[in-house]
Amino acid sequence: MIQVPSEDLRILLESGYLYLGMQRFKEAKEVFEGVVALAPKSEVPLVALGNVYCVQAKFDQAIKTYKEALEVDPKSAFATAYLGEALFFKGEKDKAVEVLEKASKMDPDGKSGDFARSLLDLIKKGFTPAVTPQK
């Protein structure tokens, strides 16, 4: 296994998110897949890869990828929150609420918990996603 400094991995992740922001999904996916290979013990690049699928409304693939991230780190509030988001946008509101509440409890004072609580607040206010899942 090649040892890659964490700063280099962070830069690679940032480049993948830049591609994602430019809607260059193929390139973002390739970058994140590369980081997954370089850092197989981290759930973070898998969550990033799941985000590529999620923004394209490929929710089944996003959910599968977030679950893979949770296999790497079952205690990751980060992966749990994004799994909840994908479930919600897929239309599985009840399951999403359950997962988001779990993420909120896992990270009561952190950013992942804040993200989960923000989504829960939107759901409680009646927000309904207007996204059609893709295959």
Residue pairs with C-beta under 8 A, 6 or more apart in sequence:
2 38
4 38
4 39
9 35
9 38
9 39
9 42
9 45
12 31
12 34
12 35
12 38
13 31
13 32
13 35
13 44
13 45
13 48
15 31
16 27
16 28
16 31
16 32
16 35
16 48
17 28
17 48
19 25
19 27
19 28
19 31
20 28
20 48
20 51
20 52
20 55
25 52
25 55
25 56
28 52
29 49
29 52
32 45
32 48
32 49
32 52
33 49
35 45
35 48
36 45
36 46
36 49
38 45
39 45
40 72
41 72
42 72
42 73
43 69
43 70
43 72
43 73
43 76
43 78
43 79
44 69
44 78
46 65
46 66
46 68
46 69
46 72
46 79
47 65
47 66
47 69
47 76
47 78
47 79
47 82
49 65
50 61
50 62
50 63
50 65
50 66
50 69
50 82
50 86
51 62
51 82
53 59
53 61
53 62
53 65
54 62
54 82
54 85
54 86
54 89
56 134
57 89
57 131
57 132
57 133
57 134
58 133
58 134
58 135
59 86
59 87
59 89
59 90
59 133
60 90
60 133
60 135
62 82
62 86
63 83
63 86
63 87
63 90
66 79
66 82
66 83
66 86
67 83
69 76
69 79
69 82
70 76
70 79
70 80
70 83
73 79
75 106
76 106
76 112
77 103
77 106
77 107
77 110
77 112
77 113
77 116
78 107
78 112
80 99
80 102
80 103
80 106
80 112
80 116
81 100
81 103
81 107
81 112
81 113
81 115
81 116
81 119
83 99
83 103
84 96
84 97
84 99
84 100
84 102
84 103
84 116
84 119
85 96
85 100
85 115
85 119
87 93
87 95
87 96
87 99
88 96
88 97
88 100
88 119
88 123
88 129
89 129
89 131
89 133
90 133
91 129
91 133
93 123
96 119
96 123
97 120
97 123
100 116
100 117
100 119
100 120
100 123
101 116
101 120
103 112
103 113
103 115
103 116
104 113
104 116
104 117
104 120
105 113
106 112
106 113
107 113
107 114
107 116
